[in-house]
Amino acid sequence: MTHSRDGKPRNRQVLVGLVMIDGWPIAHHVFAGNWRDAKTVPQVLRDLEQRFGLGRIVFVGDRGMVTSHNLDDLREHGHGYIVGRNRRRSGEVFDYIQSATGPWIECPAGITAREKASSPKTMVQEVTSNQPGVRVFVVHSDERLAYERAQRIKAMERVRARLEKLERRVAKGQIKAAEKIGAAAARILGRNHGHRYYDWSCEDGVFRFFEHPVHFAREQAYEGKYVIQTEEPGLSALDAVRLYKDLTDVERAFANLKDVIDMRPIYHRTDARVEAHIFVAALAFLLHRAIEKKLKAARLDLSATEALSILKSVRVVDIDLGDGTTKRSVTTPTPRAAAVLRALGIANRAPPTPPIGSQTLM
C-alpha cells in the first residue's frame, strides 16, 4: 500500500515472482498487480538468461503458467519445461487419468509429509501421450485425495440442501412455472460447483434432482490426481514428480514471505519501499532455506519452520537480583532444540548486547 501525492493512502497490489533452483531462491521479481501469472514467464526467462548466463533452463510451472505461447517461447529458445495440466479445460487430461491403469511407482516422501504422524503416499505412472515427443505422467496423491474429497462432500451438502428446499417449494405449489423452476435450479447449481455433482428434471410439475450421470463420475476420477507434461526425454517418472513438487517449496516460500517478515497490508509512501519490503522478506526466506539445508546435512528430518518452532523453548530470562541489578541468562535447550543448534553450528547461546545511545540505528 502506498500514498498518493495528496497524502491519502491508495491500495496498490503487486505480483511477486520467486525463482528457485535446486531448492535455493536465486531471484525474485515484482510486477504490477494486474499482470496474469502466465504473462510473467517470458520476462523472467530473459532475465535469467542475461543476469545468470544460463544456457538452458528447464522451467517448472503450475497450470496457471501454461499457455501455448509460453511453451512455444521455451522451445524457441532451446529451453525445456515440466508443467501441470489443467484438469477441466481439456478432455484430453481426463482421458490421460482414465488411461492410468498400469502399475504405480511410489514416490519418496518430502520433509513436510514426513513430519506428519501418518505420511501420505504419492504415486506416479507414465501414460501414452497423444503428441509426439511429449511425455505425460499421471500422479496420485493421498493428501490431495483427502483434501479434494472433503471439499467435494462439503460442497455437495450445501447444494443438496438448497435443491431439497427447491423440491419442497415445488411440491407445495409455491413455484409452478417451468421457466422459474429451471432458473432457480440453475442458480443453485451455479454455486459451490453444483453443476459438477447434480442434474435435475421437472416433469408434470414434479421437480427431482440426482447425481449427474457424467460430471459426478468425472469429479470422483479427478480427486487426488494431477497430470504432468514434459518434453525432457531422459527424465524418470520419479524425477518428474520430484521437480514438479518443488513448486510446493515456492508455496511454502510465499508463506514464509508473509510470516517470517510480516507482509500484512502496510503503508509505504513510495513504490521503491514496497520493493524494498519484499526484498527483505526474500532475504528472510533465503535464511530459512539455508537453515533447512543445514538441517538436512545433519540428518535432521525437520523443516525450517518446525525447527524454529522447536527453538522457542530456548528463552532469554532477566533475573531481578533484588539490589537494583539484573542478571541475564539463557534457558537450557530441550534435547531437540540442542540438536537443532548443533546442526546450525550455534554454540554460544548468549544474546548479543543491544546498541545503546548513538549506536542505535533509526
N, C-alpha and C positions, 0 to 999 in steps of 0.2 A: 504494500500500500504506500503510495507516495502523496505528496502535497502538490496542488496546483499553484500557479503564481499568486492567486488571491489568498493563499494560505489555507484554503479548505482542503480536507483530505479527499482523495479520489481513489477509487478502487482500481487497481491495475493487476491483472492476472498475468502470470508468466508460465511458460512451459519449460521445464528443466529436463535436459537430456544428459544421461550419465553413460560413459563408455567404460567398459571393463574388459580386461584381457587377463586370462588365467587367474581370475579371482581378484585382480588388482584394479582399482579405479585409476585410469590414466588421464581422463579428461572429462570435463562437463561443459555443457552449452546452455545458454539461457536464450530462449526465443520468446517472441510475443505470444501472449496467451491465446490468441485466436488462430494460431497455427495448428493444423492437424498433425498427428504423430507421423504419418507417412510422409508429409512434406519435408520433415527434417532430415530424412535419410541421405539424400544427395549431398547436402551441405556438410553433414558430419563426415561422410566418406571423403570429400575433397579436403577437409581439414586434417583428417588422419593421414592422408597421402602426403600433404605438404608439410605438416608440422613434424610428423614422425618418420617420414620417408618410407612408409610401409608399401612394399611392392604388391602384395596380395593379401586381401582381407577376407576372412570367412565371416560374413555378417550373420548374427543370430538375432532374430526378432520375433515378436509375437504377431498375432493376426492383424493387429492394428497397423503394423508396418508393411503388410503385404499388399502391394499393388503391382500390376503388370509393368508399369513404368519403372518402379524401383528394381524389380527383378531384371528387366532389360538393361538398366543402368549398371547393375552389378556385373552382368555378363559382358557388357561392352567394355568395361574397364578391367576385365580379367579377374574379377573377384568371385568368391563363392558365397553360398548362403545356406542357412538352416532356419526354416521358418515354420511357424504353426499355421495350419489352415483353419479358416472359419468354418465351423461345423454346419451352420444353417444357410450359408449363402450359396452352397453348391451341393447338388445331389450327388456329385462325384465323391464328396467326402463321406457321405452316408454309405455309399457303395463300398468304399475302402474299409469302413468299420465292419460292415457286414461280411466282407471277404476275409476278415481276420479269423480264420478257422484253423490255422496251423498251431504249432507249439509255441508257447510263450517263453521268453527268456526273462528271468528275474534280474532286476537292476539293483546294484548296491544302494543301501540306504544313505541318505545325506545326513549332515550334522543335526539339523533341526528334527528330522524324523527319528534319529537315534535317541534324542533327548526325551521322547515320549515313552510312556510305560509300555505300550504295545506298538512296535514300529510298523507303520503301514507299508504294504508292498507296492512296488511299481514294476510292471511287466511290459515287454515290448515284443513285437514281431514285425518283420518286413513283409509287405504285400506287393503284389504285381501292380506296377504303375500303368496308367493309360497313356503316358507320354514317354517317348524315347529319351534316355539319358536322365530322367527324373526318377528319384527313389522316394518311396513312401513308407513311413513307419507308423503303425497304429500302437498307441500306448494306453495301457490300463493302469489307473491309479486308485488304490483303495481309499486314500484320503480324499481324492476328488469325488469318488463314488459316494462316500458317506455324506459329503457336503452337498453335492448336487441333488441327491435323493431326498435329503432333509428339506432343501429349498423347494423341491418339486411338490413334496407332500404338503408343506405349509401353504404353497400357492393353490394347490388343488382344493384344500379345505376351505380356503377363502372363497374361491369361485363356486364351489359346490353349495356353500351356504347361501350365496346370492341367487343361484339358479333354483334352489329349493324354495326360496322366498318368492321368486317369479312364478314358479309352478303353483304355489298356493294362491297367488293373486289371480292367475288364470282360472284355476279351479273354482274360485269364489265368484268369478264373473266380474272382478274389479278391472280387468283389462281384457277386451274382446277382439278388437280389430287385429287382423293378422299382421298388418304392417307395424303396428305398435308393439306387438309381441316380439316380432323379429328385431325391431330396433332396440328393445330392451335387452334381448339376448345378446345382440352384437355388442352393446355397451359393456355387458358383464364379461363377455369373452375377450374384450379388448383390454381388460385389466388383469394384472397378475399372469399374463401369458395364457389366459384361459383357453384360447383357440388351439394351443398345443395339446390340451388334455381332453376337451369336451366338444361334443357336437349336440345338436338339438333338432327336434322336429315339432311341428304343430299341425295336427290333422283332426278335422271335425271338432275344433275348439279345445282339443286336449294337447297341452304342452308337455313334452317329456325331454329329458336330456340324458346323455350317455357318454361313455368314454369314446373318444374319437377313434374309429377303427384303423386309421392310418397314422395320424400325428402322434397319438399317445404311445403306440408301439415304437415309433421312431425316437421319441424323447427318452424312453427307457433304454433303448440301444445306445443313445448318446452318453448316458450317465457314466461318469468315471473314465470316459475315453477322450483322447485327443489325437490329432493326426499331424505328423511332422513331415515336411518335404525338404529335399536337398538334391543337389546335383554333384555332391562330392563322392567320387567313385570308391575311394578307399576307406570310407567311414564305416565302422561297425555299428550295429544297432545300439549297443550299449553306449558307445561314444556319442552317437546322435542324441540319445536321451540325456546323457550327462551334460553335453554342451547346451542343449535347449533348456534344461532345468537350471542352468546357471542364471537364466532370467529371473528366477526366484531370488537370487542374490541381489539383483538390481531392485526388486520389490522390497527386499529387506533393507537395501541401501536407502531407499526413499523413506522407509520407516525410521531409519537411523537419522536421516537428514532432518526429520521433524522432531525426533525425540532427544538426540544427543545435544544438538544445539536447537533449542525450541524455535520452530518456524511457524508459530501461530501468527495470525494477522498482526502486523506491526507497522507503525507509522515510520516511513522513510521519506525524506524530503527530496531525494534525487534518485533517478534510476540507477546511478552508479552505486548507491548504498544498497539497493536491492541486490545487485550483482555481488557486492562485497559480502553481504549476509549469506548468500548462497555459497560463496567461495569458502567462507569459514566453516559452514556446515559440511561442505565436501571434504575439507581437511579433517574434520572430526570423523567422517566416515572412513577416510584413509587410515586414521589411527585405529579405528575399530577393526579394520581388515588386517592391520599389522598385528594387533593383539590375537586375532583368530589364527593367523599363520603361525605365531609363536606357540599357541596352544596346541596346534596340530603337530608341530615339530616335537613338542614334549609329550606327544601321545595322550593328550587330554581331550576327551571327546566332548568338547563344550563349544558352544557359540560364544562370540564376544559378549553378547547381551547377557547370556546366562552367567558367564564368568564375572562380569561387572556386578551382577546381582549378588553373587556369592561374596564378593569383596565388600559388600555393605556391612558385613559382620565386623569388619575392622573399623574401629571408631577412634577419633581423637577426643580425649577426655581432659578437661581442665579441672584440677582438684584445688579447692579452696583450702589453704593451709591454716587459716584462722588468724593469721597475723598480717593480713592485708596483701599477702602474696599468693600466687597460684603456681601450681606445678602442672605442666602439660605432659601427658603420656599417651601411648597408643595401646589399645587393647590387643591381646594375643589373638591371632587369627585362628579360625577353625582349621581342621586338617585340610578341608577342600580349599579354603582361602589360601592357606600356606602353599598348597600345590600350585595354585594359580600364580602367586607371587614368584615362586621359583621359576615357573615357566617363562614369566616376563622378565626375569633377571633383576627383580627388585629385592635387595637385601636390607636397605635402610628404610624403615617404615616411618621414621620421624618426618613430620610435615615440614615444608620449607618455612622459613621465617618470613612473615608478610612484610612488605615495604612500609616504611613509615615516613611521615613528613613529606619532604620534597621528592622522596623516592617513589611516591605514589603516582601512577600514571592516570591522567584524566582523559 
